[in-house]
Amino acid sequence: MAFRADEAAANGFERARSYLVSRNFTPAEREQSEKALLEIVEECGPVVEGYPTWHPLVSKHDDRNPETYPSDRCGYRGLDHTVYFAHGFLTCPYVNGQEVIDSAHVLLDHPRASITAELVDAPFYNTGTQPVLVRCEWSSSLEPGKMVPKSLAVPLMLEQELPVWRWSSRAENWETMRPYLLGAPHGSRSSLFVSQDTALAMKKVYMVLVESGMFGPLKMG
């Protein structure tokens, strides 16, 4: 089945609304929560299931163990009940949301983006939580639909993948790497992070690396 970005984004939003806008809220709280969720999507892009490993929100990880979700392995602390957006995530701990903010603020500066975090003045997930919105603020303009342009995606992918040659003994094929490099959800040639044109450029560059033999022989199967 072909990947349809609009359909994937709409389905993601409905899942996020069901998860974050609690039935325990009063009608006024539900209205406030839904309005705030729409504003977050407008600012941070569509709801996603996982990030490309080169995305600034997850790029501070062990080089041999790439991450696609924000966690303590990426430098965050205190995350709980978390929903991901293309360029931010909302997490709803019951205690000490400040711990999330403090951990995000000490992440090393990224060459093309900054990570910010702040408490959200709206109810999410359940009564008593301290919702925190962590944002990726890019220094360059994004493409329509909050897509990362290939002028950013390709070099970030290269920075991620080039060091692997130092220890790799086998090369992964594109089909195996696609979820890690395009994010989730994704199709064969695009995702909610990158357009078809950008994904094709990324594939071409990645396959040049593989075909050079720098990672070792290509894994079969």
C-alpha positions in Angstrom: 0.0 0.0 0.0 1.3 3.4 -0.9 2.4 5.8 1.9 0.0 8.7 2.2 1.4 11.4 4.4 -1.9 13.2 5.0 -3.6 10.0 6.0 -0.7 9.0 8.3 -0.7 12.5 9.9 -4.5 12.4 10.5 -4.4 8.9 12.0 -1.5 10.0 14.3 -3.4 13.1 15.5 -6.5 11.0 16.4 -4.3 8.6 18.4 -2.7 11.5 20.2 -6.0 13.1 21.0 -7.4 9.9 22.3 -4.3 9.4 24.5 -3.8 13.0 25.7 -7.3 14.4 26.1 -8.5 12.4 29.1 -12.1 11.4 29.6 -11.5 12.4 33.2 -11.2 16.0 32.2 -14.1 18.4 32.6 -15.7 19.7 29.3 -13.7 22.9 29.8 -10.5 21.0 30.4 -11.1 18.9 27.3 -11.6 22.0 25.2 -8.4 23.5 26.5 -6.5 20.3 26.0 -7.7 19.9 22.4 -6.9 23.5 21.5 -3.4 23.2 23.0 -2.8 20.0 21.0 -3.8 21.6 17.8 -1.4 24.5 18.5 1.5 22.0 19.2 0.8 20.2 15.9 0.8 23.6 14.1 4.2 24.5 15.6 6.0 21.1 15.8 4.5 19.2 12.9 2.5 16.0 12.7 2.3 13.2 15.2 5.0 10.6 14.5 5.9 7.1 15.8 9.7 7.5 15.8 12.5 9.7 14.7 15.3 9.3 12.1 18.4 8.5 14.1 20.0 11.8 12.8 17.2 14.0 14.2 18.5 16.5 16.8 15.9 15.2 19.3 17.5 11.8 19.5 21.0 12.3 18.1 22.9 12.3 21.4 23.2 8.6 21.7 25.8 5.8 21.7 27.2 5.6 18.2 26.8 1.8 18.1 23.3 1.9 19.4 21.2 4.4 17.4 18.0 5.6 19.0 14.7 6.5 17.4 12.8 7.6 20.6 13.7 10.2 23.2 14.9 8.5 26.4 17.6 8.5 29.0 19.8 7.0 26.4 19.5 10.3 24.5 20.1 12.4 27.6 16.6 13.0 28.9 15.3 12.3 32.4 11.8 12.0 33.8 9.9 11.3 30.6 6.5 9.6 31.0 3.3 9.3 28.9 5.0 10.8 25.8 3.7 11.7 22.4 6.1 12.5 19.5 5.7 15.2 16.9 8.0 15.7 13.9 9.9 18.5 15.7 9.1 18.1 19.3 7.5 15.8 21.9 5.1 16.2 24.7 5.7 14.2 27.9 3.4 14.1 30.9 5.1 13.1 34.2 3.1 13.2 37.4 6.0 14.7 39.4 8.9 17.0 38.7 8.4 18.1 35.1 11.3 20.4 35.8 13.6 17.4 35.7 12.7 17.0 32.0 13.3 20.6 31.3 16.7 20.6 33.1 17.9 17.5 31.2 16.8 18.9 27.8 18.6 22.2 28.5 22.0 20.5 29.2 22.1 18.6 25.9 25.0 19.7 23.8 24.3 22.3 21.2 23.5 21.0 17.8 25.1 22.6 14.8 21.8 23.3 13.0 19.2 23.3 15.8 18.5 24.0 19.4 16.5 22.0 21.9 14.2 23.9 24.2 11.7 22.7 26.9 9.0 24.3 28.9 5.9 23.5 31.0 2.6 23.6 29.1 -0.3 25.5 30.7 -2.9 22.9 29.6 -4.1 19.6 31.0 -2.8 16.5 29.2 -3.1 12.7 29.7 -4.7 12.9 33.2 -5.3 15.3 36.0 -2.2 16.0 38.1 0.4 15.6 35.4 3.0 18.3 34.6 3.1 18.4 30.8 6.4 19.5 29.2 6.9 20.4 25.6 10.4 19.7 24.2 11.0 21.4 20.9 13.6 21.1 18.1 14.1 24.6 16.8 15.9 24.5 13.4 18.3 27.3 12.4 17.2 26.8 8.7 13.8 26.9 7.2 11.8 23.7 6.7 9.9 22.7 3.6 6.1 22.8 3.4 4.6 20.2 5.7 7.5 20.7 8.2 9.7 18.5 6.0 13.4 18.5 6.6 15.1 19.7 3.3 17.8 17.5 1.8 20.4 20.2 2.4 20.0 19.3 6.1 18.9 15.7 6.0 21.7 14.4 3.8 24.6 15.9 5.8 23.0 14.9 9.1 22.7 11.4 7.8 26.3 11.4 6.7 27.5 12.7 10.1 25.6 9.8 11.7 26.8 7.0 9.3 30.3 7.9 8.4 31.9 7.0 11.8 30.4 3.5 11.5 33.2 2.5 9.1 35.7 2.4 12.0 34.1 -0.7 13.5 31.6 -2.1 11.0 32.2 -5.5 9.5 29.0 -5.8 7.4 26.9 -3.2 5.4 23.2 -2.9 6.0 21.0 -2.7 2.9 18.7 0.3 2.4 15.5 -1.7 3.3 17.0 -2.4 6.7 18.2 1.2 7.2 15.1 2.9 5.9 13.2 3.1 9.3 16.3 4.5 10.9 17.0 7.1 8.3 13.5 8.1 7.2 11.7 7.9 10.6 8.3 6.4 11.3 5.7 6.2 9.8 7.3 5.9 6.4 6.8 4.5 3.0 9.3 3.2 0.5 10.2 6.6 -0.7 9.1 9.2 1.9 8.0 9.8 5.4 6.5 12.5 7.6 10.1 13.9 8.0 11.3 13.9 4.4 9.8 14.2 0.9 10.3 11.8 -1.9 13.0 14.0 -3.4 15.0 14.1 -0.2 14.5 10.4 0.6 15.8 9.5 -2.9 18.9 11.7 -2.4 19.5 10.1 1.0 19.2 6.6 -0.5 21.6 7.5 -3.4 24.2 8.8 -1.0 23.8 5.9 1.4 24.2 3.4 -1.3 27.4 5.1 -2.6 28.8 4.5 0.9 27.7 0.9 0.9 29.1 0.2 -2.6 32.4 1.7 -1.6 32.9 -1.2 0.7 33.7 1.0 3.7 31.2 -0.8 6.0 32.3 -4.3 4.8 30.4 -6.8 2.6 26.7 -6.2 2.2 24.5 -8.4 4.4 22.4 -10.8 2.4 18.8 -11.4 3.3 
